[in-house]
Amino acid sequence: MIKEKSLPEPDNLYKVHRALLSVSDKTGLVPFAQRLHALGIQLISTGGTSRTLKEAGLPVSDVSSITDFPEILDGRVKTLHPAIHGGILARRTDSEDLDTLEAHKIESIDLVVVNLYPFQEAVSQDEVTIGFAVENIDIGGPTLIRSSAKNFFFVGVVTSAADYDAVATELEQQDASLSMATRQRLAHQAFVHTSGYDKAISAFFQAHRNGASVKESPLHLEAPHAQSLRYGENPHQQASLYGNPERFYECLHGKALSFNNLIDVSAALFLIDEFIDAAPTCAILKHTNPCGAASASSLKEAYDKAFATDRQSPFGGIVVVNQPLDLETAKAIDQIFTEIIIAPDYREGVLDFLMTKKNRRLIRSLKQARHSSVPDIRSVPGGYLIQERDPVLPGHDLFKEQVTVVTERQPTEREWLDISFSWKIVKHVKSNAIIYARNQSTLGIGAGQMSRIDASEIAIRKGQKSELDFKESVVASDAFFPFADGLIEAIKNGATAAVQPGGSIRDEEVIKAANDHGIAMVFTGKRHFRH
């Protein structure tokens, strides 16, 4: 056993002079490196990361120039060298360590930025060979991460692009230095990262030895404790949050999110994923269901149209938008009590305006396009169910290419837009789900009913309560119409087009009803149950 060495206490702040960057996922890399360079931090890098930085015009020292040894074995050996790991692992308060660095002409490395070969993504492909899997096992990356995390008293380690902004901001505010608290937090995340990586490799080998698919390998659940919650779904239930929610959203104002808040925020983030590249879009949710949604020429118009769907339910609900929130829209939202507002950003003055109410939570979504990559895991008696998240639907043009018009009448262009829009929304409504929409705005939403006709009647009733007209609307059903009566009821209420997955043994009967009434109907071939 190696005993602890008696050394002077490390400083709270340690200045970053040199940073080593070697990443597989290059998301956000260049802007982060530019901020490091602007602080006078020397950049060291390897392979593709080095090329990316040089193409961006940044001065970079290749690792091979530090080690005086080239990358070998097709890149298997790049950073495994004393000139690198000595510079990372040296204790800055240990005179013997510093003398060793000087004797071997090794310079310290103060920040390590590494993420690993995407092993899990690689082995999730069909017909993966053991050789292919082995080549996607990262060796140098985990070693760099563990070395720098071990020496967190003096070195910062960044393993997630979600931390780039916070780390760069702290460096900018503290004369290129990182605090002990930040270094320790990053080290903890680093060990969680490498632990999960090793478990994925272990699971693959176990599955391979048993002749099973990697998808049949044992499930390993491990996540850091993120937050103790006041209570669970109800006050008599205890609850906690585990994981790394800071990767996906940032709480800017208000009380800590409750168990129910977290469930609702998740539903809002998954829904707005559908509209990342769309026109200004707003959705209002209550108890995980959208009670109104719209796309329009401005966020203000989108909010007004979404709110018009149901003027009662939004009280105490969640508003989520797909573009930076402007002051005009914020003032419209402020007219009723809204518990949570989520936006990718906030225009100047908006946060100051919204923060005047202490009981409102304000959230910035950080990685919109990636929420839907999170697997869906649920507990059941005796075990767990795990499934892929129902993926984000394609944009309008690609959507039209992937679906089938099954009626004699083709949808009009306006109907096509409403079909695409309503299909995205109904996907996020609890089954059985029916929604009516026109001009990319919901008119009525029927959620969570045992009967599809009941869902349709509720959608109509709620829209009528808001004095909305259902003429020339599109009706969307999350699963097939089992009988023609459900479609006929929608037609009686004004629907001129319908979108559903199809697949019923009575599809021909339903199609005939659509043709008899002169409406257009689209089959998507995919249902969107949500229980």
C-alpha positions as CSV (number, residue, x, y, z in Angstrom):
1,M,0.0,0.0,0.0
2,I,1.3,3.4,-1.0
3,K,1.2,5.8,2.0
4,E,0.0,9.4,1.7
5,K,2.9,11.8,1.3
6,S,3.0,14.8,3.6
7,L,2.9,17.8,1.3
8,P,1.9,21.5,1.6
9,E,-1.8,22.1,1.0
10,P,-2.6,22.8,-2.7
11,D,-3.9,26.3,-3.5
12,N,-7.6,26.8,-4.1
13,L,-6.8,28.4,-7.5
14,Y,-4.4,26.9,-9.9
15,K,-3.5,28.7,-13.1
16,V,-3.8,26.8,-16.4
17,H,-0.7,27.3,-18.6
18,R,-1.0,24.3,-20.9
19,A,-4.1,22.3,-22.0
20,L,-4.2,18.9,-23.7
21,L,-7.2,18.4,-26.0
22,S,-7.9,15.0,-27.5
23,V,-11.6,14.3,-28.2
24,S,-13.6,11.9,-30.3
25,D,-16.8,14.0,-30.2
26,K,-15.8,17.5,-31.4
27,T,-19.0,19.2,-30.6
28,G,-18.2,22.7,-29.3
29,L,-14.5,22.0,-29.4
30,V,-13.3,25.0,-31.6
31,P,-15.2,27.8,-29.7
32,F,-13.9,26.3,-26.4
33,A,-10.3,26.1,-27.7
34,Q,-10.6,29.7,-29.0
35,R,-11.5,30.9,-25.5
36,L,-8.5,29.0,-24.0
37,H,-6.2,30.4,-26.6
38,A,-7.5,34.0,-25.9
39,L,-6.4,33.5,-22.3
40,G,-2.8,32.6,-23.4
41,I,-3.1,28.9,-22.7
42,Q,-0.9,26.7,-24.8
43,L,-2.8,24.1,-26.7
44,I,-1.5,20.5,-27.1
45,S,-3.4,18.0,-29.2
46,T,-3.4,14.7,-31.1
47,G,-4.6,13.4,-34.5
48,G,-8.0,14.5,-35.7
49,T,-8.4,17.0,-32.8
50,S,-5.2,18.7,-33.8
51,R,-6.3,18.9,-37.4
52,T,-9.6,20.4,-36.4
53,L,-8.0,23.1,-34.3
54,K,-5.4,24.0,-36.9
55,E,-8.1,24.3,-39.6
56,A,-9.7,26.8,-37.3
57,G,-6.5,28.8,-37.3
58,L,-5.5,28.0,-33.7
59,P,-1.8,27.4,-32.8
60,V,-1.4,23.8,-31.6
61,S,1.5,21.7,-30.5
62,D,1.2,18.1,-31.5
63,V,1.8,15.5,-28.8
64,S,4.5,14.0,-30.9
65,S,6.5,17.2,-30.7
66,I,6.2,17.0,-26.9
67,T,7.2,13.4,-26.6
68,D,9.7,13.5,-29.5
69,F,8.1,10.2,-30.6
70,P,5.5,9.7,-33.4
71,E,2.1,8.2,-33.1
72,I,2.4,4.4,-33.7
73,L,0.4,1.3,-34.3
74,D,-2.4,3.1,-36.3
75,G,-2.8,5.6,-33.5
76,R,-3.1,3.1,-30.7
77,V,-0.2,4.7,-29.0
78,K,-0.2,8.5,-28.9
79,T,-0.2,10.0,-25.4
80,L,1.1,7.0,-23.4
81,H,4.4,8.7,-22.6
82,P,6.2,10.1,-19.5
83,A,6.4,13.5,-21.1
84,I,2.6,13.6,-21.1
85,H,1.7,11.7,-17.9
86,G,4.6,13.1,-15.9
87,G,3.3,16.6,-16.8
88,I,-0.2,15.7,-15.7
89,L,0.6,13.7,-12.5
90,A,3.3,15.8,-11.0
91,R,2.3,17.3,-7.6
92,R,3.0,21.0,-7.8
93,T,3.7,21.3,-4.0
94,D,6.2,18.4,-4.1
95,S,9.8,19.6,-4.6
96,E,10.9,16.1,-5.6
97,D,8.2,15.9,-8.3
98,L,9.2,19.4,-9.6
99,D,12.9,18.4,-9.6
100,T,12.0,15.3,-11.6
101,L,10.1,17.4,-14.2
102,E,13.1,19.8,-14.5
103,A,15.6,16.9,-14.8
104,H,13.7,15.4,-17.7
105,K,12.7,18.7,-19.2
106,I,9.0,17.9,-18.8
107,E,6.5,20.8,-18.6
108,S,3.3,20.5,-16.5
109,I,-0.1,20.1,-18.1
110,D,-2.8,21.8,-16.2
111,L,-6.0,21.0,-18.1
112,V,-7.0,17.8,-19.9
113,V,-10.0,17.8,-22.3
114,V,-10.8,14.2,-23.4
115,N,-13.9,12.2,-24.4
116,L,-13.6,8.7,-25.5
117,Y,-14.1,6.6,-28.7
118,P,-17.9,6.0,-28.9
119,F,-17.7,2.3,-27.9
120,Q,-21.4,1.9,-27.0
121,E,-22.5,3.5,-30.3
122,A,-20.1,1.4,-32.3
123,V,-21.2,-2.0,-30.8
124,S,-24.9,-1.1,-31.1
125,Q,-24.7,-1.5,-34.8
126,D,-25.9,-4.7,-36.5
127,E,-23.5,-7.7,-36.9
128,V,-20.6,-6.2,-34.9
129,T,-17.5,-8.4,-34.9
130,I,-15.2,-8.8,-31.9
131,G,-12.4,-7.3,-33.9
132,F,-14.4,-4.2,-34.7
133,A,-15.4,-3.8,-31.1
134,V,-11.8,-4.2,-29.9
135,E,-10.6,-1.4,-32.2
136,N,-13.2,0.9,-30.7
137,I,-11.9,0.4,-27.1
138,D,-10.1,3.6,-26.1
139,I,-6.9,3.1,-24.1
140,G,-5.0,6.4,-24.1
141,G,-8.2,8.4,-23.4
142,P,-9.2,6.7,-20.1
143,T,-5.6,6.8,-19.0
144,L,-5.4,10.5,-19.6
145,I,-8.7,11.0,-17.8
146,R,-7.7,8.9,-14.8
147,S,-4.3,10.6,-14.5
148,S,-5.7,14.1,-14.5
149,A,-8.7,13.2,-12.2
150,K,-6.3,11.6,-9.7
151,N,-4.3,14.8,-9.7
152,F,-7.3,17.1,-9.3
153,F,-5.5,19.0,-6.5
154,F,-3.6,20.7,-9.4
155,V,-5.2,19.6,-12.7
156,G,-8.6,20.1,-14.3
157,V,-10.2,17.4,-16.5
158,V,-13.1,18.0,-18.8
159,T,-15.0,14.9,-20.2
160,S,-18.2,16.5,-21.5
161,A,-18.8,19.3,-24.0
162,A,-21.6,20.4,-21.6
163,D,-18.9,21.7,-19.3
164,Y,-17.0,23.7,-21.9
165,D,-18.9,27.0,-21.3
166,A,-18.7,26.8,-17.4
167,V,-15.0,26.0,-17.4
168,A,-14.1,28.7,-20.0
169,T,-16.2,31.2,-18.1
170,E,-14.5,30.4,-14.8
171,L,-11.1,30.6,-16.4
172,E,-12.0,34.0,-17.9
173,Q,-13.2,35.3,-14.6
174,Q,-10.3,34.0,-12.5
175,D,-7.2,34.9,-14.5
176,A,-7.0,31.6,-16.3
177,S,-7.4,29.7,-13.0
178,L,-9.7,26.9,-11.8
179,S,-10.9,26.6,-8.3
180,M,-10.5,23.5,-6.1
181,A,-14.2,22.9,-6.0
182,T,-14.4,22.9,-9.8
183,R,-11.4,20.6,-10.2
184,Q,-12.9,18.2,-7.7
185,R,-16.3,18.3,-9.4
186,L,-14.8,17.6,-12.8
187,A,-12.7,14.7,-11.4
188,H,-15.8,13.1,-9.9
189,Q,-17.5,13.3,-13.3
190,A,-14.4,11.9,-15.0
191,F,-14.4,8.8,-12.8
192,V,-18.1,8.3,-13.4
193,H,-17.4,8.6,-17.2
194,T,-14.6,6.0,-17.2
195,S,-16.6,3.7,-14.9
196,G,-19.6,3.7,-17.3
197,Y,-17.2,3.2,-20.3
198,D,-15.6,0.1,-18.7
199,K,-19.0,-1.4,-17.8
200,A,-20.1,-1.0,-21.5
201,I,-17.0,-2.9,-22.6
202,S,-17.5,-5.6,-19.9
203,A,-21.2,-6.0,-20.9
204,F,-20.2,-6.4,-24.6
205,F,-17.7,-9.1,-23.8
206,Q,-20.1,-10.9,-21.5
207,A,-22.8,-10.9,-24.3
208,H,-20.3,-12.0,-26.9
209,R,-19.1,-15.0,-24.7
210,N,-22.7,-16.0,-24.2
211,G,-23.5,-15.8,-27.9
212,A,-26.0,-13.0,-27.3
213,S,-26.6,-9.7,-28.9
214,V,-25.1,-6.7,-27.1
215,K,-28.7,-5.6,-26.7
216,E,-29.2,-8.7,-24.5
217,S,-26.3,-7.9,-22.2
218,P,-26.8,-7.2,-18.5
219,L,-28.1,-3.8,-17.5
220,H,-25.8,-1.7,-15.3
221,L,-27.4,1.3,-13.7
222,E,-25.1,3.8,-12.0
223,A,-25.5,7.5,-11.7
224,P,-24.3,10.1,-9.2
225,H,-26.7,11.5,-6.6
226,A,-27.6,14.9,-8.1
227,Q,-30.3,16.2,-5.7
228,S,-32.4,15.3,-2.7
229,L,-36.0,16.2,-3.4
230,R,-38.4,17.6,-0.8
231,Y,-40.7,14.7,-1.6
232,G,-41.8,12.5,-4.5
233,E,-45.0,12.5,-6.6
234,N,-46.9,13.0,-3.3
235,P,-45.8,14.6,0.0
236,H,-45.7,11.2,1.8
237,Q,-43.2,9.8,-0.7
238,Q,-39.4,10.3,-0.4
239,A,-37.4,10.9,-3.6
240,S,-34.0,11.9,-5.0
241,L,-32.7,12.8,-8.5
242,Y,-29.7,10.8,-9.8
243,G,-27.6,11.5,-12.9
244,N,-26.2,14.6,-14.7
245,P,-29.2,16.8,-15.5
246,E,-26.8,19.8,-15.9
247,R,-25.8,18.3,-19.3
248,F,-29.3,19.2,-20.6
249,Y,-30.7,22.2,-18.8
250,E,-29.7,24.9,-16.4
251,C,-31.9,26.3,-13.7
252,L,-31.6,30.1,-13.8
253,H,-34.2,31.2,-11.2
254,G,-36.6,29.9,-8.7
255,K,-36.9,27.1,-6.1
256,A,-35.4,23.7,-6.7
257,L,-37.4,21.6,-9.1
258,S,-39.7,19.1,-7.5
259,F,-40.2,15.4,-8.5
260,N,-43.3,16.4,-10.5
261,N,-41.5,19.5,-12.0
262,L,-38.7,17.2,-13.2
263,I,-41.2,14.9,-14.9
264,D,-42.9,17.8,-16.6
265,V,-39.7,19.4,-17.7
266,S,-38.6,16.2,-19.3
267,A,-41.9,16.0,-21.2
268,A,-41.4,19.6,-22.4
269,L,-37.9,19.0,-23.5
270,F,-38.8,15.9,-25.5
271,L,-41.6,17.7,-27.2
272,I,-39.7,20.8,-28.2
273,D,-37.0,18.5,-29.7
274,E,-39.5,18.0,-32.6
275,F,-39.2,21.6,-33.5
276,I,-35.4,22.4,-33.3
277,D,-35.2,23.7,-36.8
278,A,-38.8,24.8,-37.2
279,A,-40.5,28.2,-37.2
280,P,-41.0,29.9,-33.9
281,T,-42.9,27.2,-31.8
282,C,-44.4,27.2,-28.4
283,A,-46.0,24.5,-26.3
284,I,-47.9,24.7,-23.0
285,L,-47.9,21.5,-20.9
286,K,-49.7,20.4,-17.8
287,H,-49.1,17.0,-16.1
288,T,-46.8,16.0,-19.0
289,N,-49.5,16.5,-21.7
290,P,-49.5,19.5,-24.1
291,C,-52.7,21.5,-23.6
292,G,-51.8,23.7,-26.5
293,A,-49.1,24.1,-29.1
294,A,-48.4,26.2,-32.2
295,S,-45.9,27.2,-34.8
296,A,-46.1,30.8,-36.2
297,S,-44.1,33.7,-37.6
298,S,-43.1,34.9,-34.1
299,L,-43.0,33.4,-30.6
300,K,-45.6,35.8,-29.4
301,E,-48.1,34.6,-32.1
302,A,-47.2,31.0,-31.4
303,Y,-47.8,31.5,-27.7
304,D,-51.1,33.2,-28.3
305,K,-52.3,30.4,-30.5
306,A,-51.2,27.7,-28.1
307,F,-52.9,29.4,-25.2
308,A,-56.1,29.8,-27.3
309,T,-56.4,26.0,-27.5
310,D,-57.2,25.8,-23.8
311,R,-57.5,28.9,-21.7
312,Q,-58.0,27.1,-18.3
313,S,-55.4,24.4,-18.2
314,P,-52.2,26.5,-18.6
315,F,-52.6,28.0,-15.2
316,G,-49.6,26.7,-13.2
317,G,-48.2,24.9,-16.2
318,I,-45.0,24.9,-18.2
319,V,-44.2,26.9,-21.3
320,V,-41.5,25.8,-23.6
321,V,-40.2,27.5,-26.8
322,N,-37.7,26.6,-29.4
323,Q,-36.1,30.0,-29.8
324,P,-34.6,32.7,-27.5
325,L,-37.5,34.2,-25.5
326,D,-38.2,37.8,-26.3
327,L,-39.8,40.4,-24.0
328,E,-43.1,40.7,-25.8
329,T,-43.7,36.9,-25.5
330,A,-42.5,37.0,-21.9
331,K,-45.0,39.7,-21.0
332,A,-47.8,37.6,-22.6
333,I,-46.8,34.5,-20.6
334,D,-46.6,36.6,-17.5
335,Q,-50.4,37.5,-17.7
336,I,-51.2,34.2,-15.9
337,F,-49.3,32.2,-13.3
338,T,-46.8,29.9,-15.2
339,E,-44.7,27.7,-12.9
340,I,-41.9,26.9,-15.4
341,I,-40.6,28.6,-18.5
342,I,-38.0,26.8,-20.7
343,A,-36.1,28.4,-23.5
344,P,-32.7,27.9,-25.3
345,D,-31.9,31.4,-24.3
346,Y,-33.4,34.7,-23.1
347,R,-33.2,38.1,-24.9
348,E,-31.8,41.1,-23.1
349,G,-34.0,42.3,-20.3
350,V,-36.2,39.2,-20.3
351,L,-34.7,37.4,-17.3
352,D,-34.8,40.7,-15.2
353,F,-38.5,41.0,-16.1
354,L,-39.4,37.3,-15.3
355,M,-37.3,37.1,-12.1
356,T,-39.5,39.6,-10.4
357,K,-41.7,36.6,-9.4
358,K,-39.9,34.4,-6.9
359,N,-42.2,31.3,-7.3
360,R,-41.5,31.0,-11.0
361,R,-38.8,28.7,-12.3
362,L,-36.7,29.8,-15.3
363,I,-34.7,27.1,-17.2
364,R,-32.3,27.3,-20.1
365,S,-32.2,24.2,-22.3
366,L,-28.6,23.3,-23.2
367,K,-28.6,20.5,-25.7
368,Q,-31.9,20.5,-27.4
369,A,-31.2,18.1,-30.2
370,R,-29.9,15.4,-27.9
371,H,-32.7,15.0,-25.3
372,S,-34.2,12.2,-27.3
373,S,-31.0,10.1,-27.2
374,V,-31.7,9.4,-23.6
375,P,-33.0,5.8,-23.2
376,D,-36.4,5.2,-21.6
377,I,-36.0,3.1,-18.4
378,R,-38.9,2.2,-16.2
379,S,-39.2,-0.1,-13.2
380,V,-41.6,-3.0,-13.0
381,P,-42.1,-5.6,-10.3
382,G,-39.0,-7.8,-10.4
383,G,-37.0,-5.8,-12.9
384,Y,-36.6,-2.9,-15.4
385,L,-37.9,-2.2,-18.9
386,I,-35.6,-0.3,-21.2
387,Q,-36.3,0.9,-24.7
388,E,-35.0,3.4,-27.2
389,R,-36.7,6.8,-27.0
390,D,-39.3,7.3,-29.7
391,P,-37.0,9.2,-32.1
392,V,-37.5,12.8,-33.3
393,L,-39.7,12.9,-36.3
394,P,-38.3,14.2,-39.6
395,G,-38.8,17.7,-41.0
396,H,-41.8,18.4,-43.2
397,D,-40.4,17.6,-46.6
398,L,-38.8,14.3,-45.5
399,F,-42.0,13.4,-43.6
400,K,-44.1,13.7,-46.8
401,E,-41.7,11.3,-48.5
402,Q,-42.0,8.7,-45.8
403,V,-45.8,8.5,-45.4
404,T,-48.6,7.2,-47.7
405,V,-51.7,8.9,-48.9
406,V,-54.3,6.2,-48.9
407,T,-57.3,8.1,-50.1
408,E,-58.5,9.3,-53.5
409,R,-58.1,12.9,-52.5
410,Q,-54.6,14.3,-51.8
411,P,-54.0,16.7,-48.9
412,T,-53.7,20.4,-49.8
413,E,-50.4,22.1,-49.0
414,R,-52.0,23.7,-45.9
415,E,-53.3,20.3,-44.8
416,W,-49.8,18.7,-45.4
417,L,-48.3,21.3,-43.0
418,D,-51.0,20.6,-40.4
419,I,-50.6,16.8,-40.8
420,S,-46.9,17.1,-40.2
421,F,-47.4,19.5,-37.2
422,S,-50.2,17.5,-35.6
423,W,-48.3,14.2,-35.9
424,K,-45.4,15.7,-33.9
425,I,-47.8,16.9,-31.2
426,V,-50.0,13.8,-30.9
427,K,-46.8,11.8,-30.3
428,H,-46.4,13.5,-27.0
429,V,-50.0,13.1,-25.8
430,K,-50.9,10.2,-23.4
431,S,-52.7,7.4,-25.2
432,N,-55.4,7.1,-26.3
433,A,-54.6,10.5,-28.0
434,I,-56.5,12.6,-30.5
435,I,-55.7,16.1,-31.5
436,Y,-57.3,18.6,-34.0
437,A,-55.1,21.2,-35.6
438,R,-55.4,24.0,-38.2
439,N,-52.7,26.4,-39.5
440,Q,-50.1,24.6,-37.4
441,S,-52.0,25.3,-34.2
442,T,-53.8,22.9,-31.9
443,L,-57.6,23.3,-31.7
444,G,-58.4,20.5,-29.3
445,I,-56.4,17.8,-27.5
446,G,-57.9,14.6,-26.0
447,A,-55.5,12.7,-23.9
448,G,-55.3,9.5,-21.9
449,Q,-58.7,8.0,-22.6
450,M,-59.7,4.3,-22.7
451,S,-61.7,4.9,-25.9
452,R,-60.4,6.8,-29.0
453,I,-63.9,8.3,-29.5
454,D,-63.9,9.6,-25.9
455,A,-60.5,11.2,-26.7
456,S,-62.0,12.8,-29.8
457,E,-65.0,14.1,-27.9
458,I,-62.9,15.6,-25.1
459,A,-60.7,17.3,-27.7
460,I,-63.8,18.8,-29.4
461,R,-65.4,19.8,-26.1
462,K,-62.2,21.6,-24.9
463,G,-61.9,23.4,-28.2
464,Q,-65.5,24.5,-28.1
465,K,-65.0,25.8,-24.6
466,S,-62.4,28.0,-26.0
467,E,-64.8,29.0,-28.8
468,L,-62.6,27.5,-31.6
469,D,-63.9,26.5,-35.0
470,F,-62.9,23.0,-36.2
471,K,-63.9,23.5,-39.8
472,E,-61.1,22.4,-42.3
473,S,-59.1,21.0,-39.4
474,V,-56.7,18.0,-39.5
475,V,-57.3,15.1,-37.0
476,A,-54.3,13.1,-35.7
477,S,-54.6,9.8,-33.9
478,D,-51.6,8.2,-32.1
479,A,-52.7,4.7,-33.1
480,F,-55.0,3.4,-35.8
481,F,-58.8,4.0,-35.9
482,P,-60.1,0.5,-35.1
483,F,-63.5,1.3,-36.6
484,A,-64.7,3.9,-39.1
485,D,-67.0,5.5,-36.5
486,G,-64.1,7.4,-34.9
487,L,-63.1,8.9,-38.2
488,I,-66.7,9.7,-39.1
489,E,-67.1,11.5,-35.8
490,A,-64.0,13.6,-36.6
491,I,-65.4,14.4,-40.0
492,K,-68.7,15.5,-38.5
493,N,-66.8,18.0,-36.3
494,G,-65.1,19.6,-39.4
495,A,-62.0,17.5,-40.1
496,T,-61.0,17.5,-43.8
497,A,-57.8,15.5,-43.4
498,A,-56.5,12.8,-41.1
499,V,-53.2,11.3,-40.1
500,Q,-52.9,7.9,-38.4
501,P,-50.5,5.0,-38.5
502,G,-52.9,2.5,-40.1
503,G,-52.6,-1.2,-39.5
504,S,-56.1,-2.1,-38.4
505,I,-57.8,-5.2,-39.8
506,R,-60.6,-2.7,-40.8
507,D,-58.3,-0.2,-42.6
508,E,-60.2,-0.7,-45.8
509,E,-63.5,0.2,-44.0
510,V,-61.9,3.3,-42.6
511,I,-60.4,4.3,-46.0
512,K,-63.8,3.9,-47.6
513,A,-65.4,6.2,-45.0
514,A,-62.7,8.8,-45.8
515,N,-63.3,8.5,-49.5
516,D,-67.1,8.6,-49.1
517,H,-66.8,11.9,-47.2
518,G,-64.1,13.4,-49.6
519,I,-61.4,13.8,-47.0
520,A,-57.7,13.1,-47.4
521,M,-56.0,10.6,-45.1
522,V,-52.3,9.7,-44.6
523,F,-50.9,6.5,-43.1
524,T,-47.5,6.9,-41.4
525,G,-46.9,3.2,-40.7
526,K,-45.7,4.0,-37.2
527,R,-47.8,4.4,-34.1
528,H,-46.9,6.6,-31.1
529,F,-48.3,5.0,-27.9
530,R,-47.4,6.8,-24.8
531,H,-48.3,5.2,-21.5
